Amino acid sequence: MATCINCKKESNLISETLGICLECIRKDFKRVSKHIKEVHKKTRKDFGLPLEPPKDPNGIGCELCVNECKIAKGEKGYCGLRKNVDGKILGPTKNLASLSFYHDNLPTNCVANWVCPGGTGTGFPKFAFKDGPEYGYKNLAIFFIGCSFNCLFCQNWHYRDQINRPPSITVNKLLRAIDNRTSCICYFGGDPAPQLPFSIEFSKSAIEARKNSILRICWETNGSMHPKLLEKLMEMALISGGCVKFDLKAFDERLNLALCGITNKRTLENFALASRYIRKRKDPPVLIASTLLVPGYIDRKEVFDIAKFIAGLDQFIPYSLLGFAPNFYMPDLPRTSQRHAQDCKNEAEKVGLNNVNLGNIHLLGEDYTWS
């Protein structure tokens, strides 16, 4: 049970760390925005990360993501991966990355597993080895360290403990992880955005190495990358049978700032750009959206607005609503309830989306009352 510092309301659906309720974020954002910024600065200071995207007018610019950092000498970019050392940026490159990788047996718990070739066999025989779930095959899961957002509910926050390690994985080393049972590659994190040049270079090499066989290339991202890089991702996903999975955290920019510390304007613009590819290949779908149902913050209205935005672009874009488990700086919130999840699914279907899914249903908990 926490109290909103603005309106003094008490609720178990208010994060103690954030200290602001959903209603005040929506209706009184100007008043609470300073507090929200300080919360995010505190959570980043805990891990030695830059408190805000650096904007030194004499710094070296980076345009990989929405933050467009200008990094002064001796300072780091917002993602924590790149540092200006004597006027040169040191950190990941297109041939060297900070990441971990492992194999997952298919079908796996991918955000897209209910519509992707690995989970269903859709696209067989061009993009799938089997006309059904690809049992006996595996996914190469590539987890990128670093992120362009600062989500207080991050489900994979442990990467922050490794942020200061120098990049050590080369394209050639990672290529050795692909064998004849690897049918797909999925980039996630953290987020791939701060290291997209590497994932693009590696994808080119991987596709060339397996040019006579199936190898789907997929990204799971917050969508904050430079639009030109997004176009490269969409093209690679399109030709390989893979997909790009956008995690749409919120529709309301104020809520995205409160929960993630960064604007979602670029994300929504990029999603609209990516939606142009859906008609080029609907089966399997090349673009997929998902939203984590954070209790107290991502309510029916927010899901309705996200779904309306998606449907306005193309009603055939699959949309998955994901159950939330208490984590990171929001450990005091409850799990997403079954009723909350179903209500949100109903809202998404109201606007005409043809394929709405409930994911992580094993995480769904008991009902709670929204005030």
Summary of the structure (lengths in Angstrom):
residues: 371
radius of gyration: 20.2
end to end distance: 13.2
largest distance: 62.8
contacts: 1336
relative contact order: 0.13
helix: 33%
strand: 20%
